[in-house]
Amino acid sequence: MRSREKEHFYFIDYLRAMACYLVVLHHCLGYFPNASWVVFYVRHLKPFFPTVTLYLLISGFVHAGVVQRKIQPYADYVIEKFKRIMVPYFCVSFLTMVLRIFVEHNRLMPLDEVQYTPFVWGRAGLRLLFSGVEGHYYFLEILFVYLLVFPAIVRRFSSARAALLGFLCLLAVDPLLARLCVSLRTTVWSPTTLLVATLSGFKFFFFGFTLNRCYAWLKPRLLEHGIGVGVSCLFIFVVLHQLLPQGNEYWVCVQLMGYFAIARALVHGPHPLVSEISGLSFGVYLLHQPYFIKTSRLLLNPLGLASNLEFVLTWLLTIALTTVAIKLLDGNRLAARFLLGKAVPRLATT
């Protein structure tokens, strides 16, 4: 049992790396709505590539093992997660707000040619701080909420059977909770919308936790038959997605199982590049959209490239610039702590 607890899941590194750069790809899509590759991707391929849902599954799977083998008081656990997730979240959000004020004050046109609304401190400013100017940081808020209740989940669903039963019960009550939350929805970035997203994503997080609890049973079977299981799951997902699109949120669990099974069957050891990308994923999520997608467009626009080529190069250049920025920030203790959520090592004393 102890050897399993200490096992590093290299296949999770591959899934995290894929999710990381698919998120960047999805955020680049909105800047090239008329590019033929983008239109084809959105119409035919986008539903079959998970992004945030894959992140949630990974988080639930990994944290199940971390919480299980790491004994610490609950207050220390909450402080640790707040420093890791919410401190960089608020710091980057605040810097983005400052950048927005600078752009407005100097009457600079944003690259996406959408006029900024006048910035007002107060309630509007507080909402921007919590959602980010680009409005995509809410995922980290949701993840932090999940982690707050996670120690209790680990204790209450300690066995594979209990976790599986809990997951099935969650799927059963999820439609009722979703309808209740939607009936309360008011504006796009209201707390009610955050509640809807939080409840909607929790089943994917809990699904990852359930896979961790069942991993001892799943591992030998996926190592032997994972490719077949994964391909079958993806085929079933495609059929269900086409025939019963109204239940797509639940079919995504089948899709995630397909990627999980294929990764487990194919990946048997470390790959330095993939491990490096996996370690960058948190910083890439935080920094790529408010800064480097627009910077990439600013650099590429004068070249007069075709839309398809510019879209691909924007995606790749965004990844490259974000990676360089993370590496530079990682070299500074305070920047790594407050912008990337990394623990600051204590200075040696003599």
NORDAQUI-V812911 format. One record per residue. OMEGA is omega in radians with two decimals (NA if undefined). Layout:
BEGIN
omega->OMEGA
omega->OMEGA
END
This chain:
BEGIN
omega->-3.10
omega->3.12
omega->3.10
omega->-3.12
omega->-3.09
omega->-3.10
omega->3.02
omega->-3.08
omega->-3.08
omega->3.12
omega->3.07
omega->3.06
omega->3.13
omega->3.12
omega->3.14
omega->3.11
omega->3.12
omega->-3.14
omega->-3.10
omega->-3.04
omega->2.97
omega->3.06
omega->3.10
omega->3.12
omega->-3.12
omega->-3.14
omega->3.06
omega->-3.05
omega->-3.03
omega->-3.12
omega->-3.11
omega->-3.04
omega->-3.07
omega->3.10
omega->-3.03
omega->3.11
omega->3.13
omega->3.14
omega->3.13
omega->-3.13
omega->-3.10
omega->-3.06
omega->-2.95
omega->-2.99
omega->-3.01
omega->-3.12
omega->-3.03
omega->3.10
omega->-3.12
omega->3.08
omega->-3.10
omega->3.13
omega->3.10
omega->3.05
omega->-3.11
omega->3.09
omega->3.14
omega->-3.11
omega->3.12
omega->-3.13
omega->-3.06
omega->-3.08
omega->3.08
omega->3.12
omega->-3.11
omega->-3.12
omega->-3.09
omega->-3.05
omega->-3.13
omega->-3.10
omega->3.10
omega->3.09
omega->-3.08
omega->3.14
omega->3.11
omega->3.11
omega->3.14
omega->3.13
omega->3.13
omega->-3.14
omega->3.10
omega->3.11
omega->-3.06
omega->-3.00
omega->-2.96
omega->3.12
omega->3.07
omega->3.08
omega->-3.12
omega->-3.13
omega->3.14
omega->3.11
omega->3.13
omega->3.11
omega->3.10
omega->3.07
omega->3.11
omega->3.11
omega->3.13
omega->3.11
omega->3.12
omega->-3.14
omega->-3.13
omega->-3.10
omega->-3.12
omega->3.10
omega->3.10
omega->3.13
omega->3.05
omega->-3.06
omega->-3.13
omega->3.05
omega->3.04
omega->-3.09
omega->3.03
omega->3.01
omega->-3.12
omega->-3.12
omega->-3.14
omega->3.04
omega->-3.11
omega->-3.08
omega->3.13
omega->3.12
omega->3.11
omega->3.13
omega->3.08
omega->3.14
omega->-3.09
omega->-3.12
omega->-3.04
omega->-3.11
omega->-3.14
omega->3.05
omega->-3.12
omega->-3.11
omega->-3.04
omega->3.13
omega->-3.14
omega->3.03
omega->-3.13
omega->-3.14
omega->3.12
omega->3.09
omega->3.12
omega->-3.08
omega->3.09
omega->-3.10
omega->-2.99
omega->3.11
omega->3.11
omega->3.11
omega->-3.12
omega->-3.13
omega->-3.04
omega->-3.12
omega->-3.02
omega->-3.11
omega->3.11
omega->-3.12
omega->-3.14
omega->3.13
omega->3.14
omega->3.11
omega->3.11
omega->3.12
omega->3.12
omega->3.10
omega->3.11
omega->3.09
omega->-3.10
omega->-3.08
omega->-3.07
omega->3.12
omega->3.13
omega->3.12
omega->3.14
omega->3.14
omega->3.12
omega->-3.12
omega->-3.13
omega->3.12
omega->3.13
omega->-3.04
omega->3.13
omega->-3.11
omega->-3.01
omega->-3.09
omega->3.10
omega->3.04
omega->3.13
omega->3.11
omega->3.07
omega->3.10
omega->3.10
omega->-3.12
omega->-3.13
omega->3.13
omega->-3.12
omega->-3.07
omega->-3.03
omega->-3.13
omega->3.11
omega->3.06
omega->-3.14
omega->3.08
omega->3.07
omega->3.08
omega->3.14
omega->3.10
omega->3.09
omega->-3.14
omega->-3.13
omega->-2.97
omega->3.14
omega->3.10
omega->-3.07
omega->-2.96
omega->-3.10
omega->3.14
omega->3.12
omega->3.08
omega->-3.11
omega->-3.03
omega->-3.01
omega->-3.13
omega->3.13
omega->3.11
omega->-3.11
omega->3.13
omega->3.12
omega->3.14
omega->-3.13
omega->3.09
omega->3.11
omega->3.11
omega->3.14
omega->-3.13
omega->-3.12
omega->-3.14
omega->-3.12
omega->-3.04
omega->-3.07
omega->-3.07
omega->-3.12
omega->3.12
omega->-3.00
omega->-3.11
omega->-3.14
omega->3.09
omega->3.13
omega->3.09
omega->3.07
omega->3.10
omega->-3.13
omega->3.09
omega->3.10
omega->3.11
omega->3.13
omega->-3.10
omega->-3.13
omega->3.12
omega->-3.14
omega->-3.13
omega->-3.02
omega->-2.98
omega->-3.10
omega->-3.12
omega->-3.06
omega->2.96
omega->-3.01
omega->-3.10
omega->-3.14
omega->3.11
omega->3.11
omega->3.12
omega->3.13
omega->3.12
omega->-3.14
omega->-2.90
omega->-3.13
omega->3.11
omega->3.11
omega->3.13
omega->-3.09
omega->-2.88
omega->-2.91
omega->-2.99
omega->-3.08
omega->-3.04
omega->-2.79
omega->2.99
omega->-3.13
omega->3.07
omega->3.12
omega->3.12
omega->3.11
omega->-3.13
omega->-3.03
omega->-3.09
omega->-3.11
omega->-3.09
omega->3.12
omega->-3.09
omega->3.02
omega->-3.04
omega->-3.12
omega->-3.13
omega->3.14
omega->3.11
omega->-3.13
omega->-3.13
omega->3.07
omega->3.11
omega->-3.09
omega->-3.14
omega->3.07
omega->3.11
omega->-3.10
omega->-3.12
omega->3.12
omega->3.11
omega->3.10
omega->-3.14
omega->3.13
omega->3.13
omega->3.12
omega->3.12
omega->-3.11
omega->3.13
omega->3.13
omega->-3.04
omega->-3.08
omega->3.12
omega->3.11
omega->-3.12
omega->-2.98
omega->-3.11
omega->-3.13
omega->3.08
omega->-3.13
omega->-3.13
omega->3.09
omega->3.14
omega->3.11
omega->3.13
omega->3.12
omega->3.11
omega->-3.14
omega->NA
END
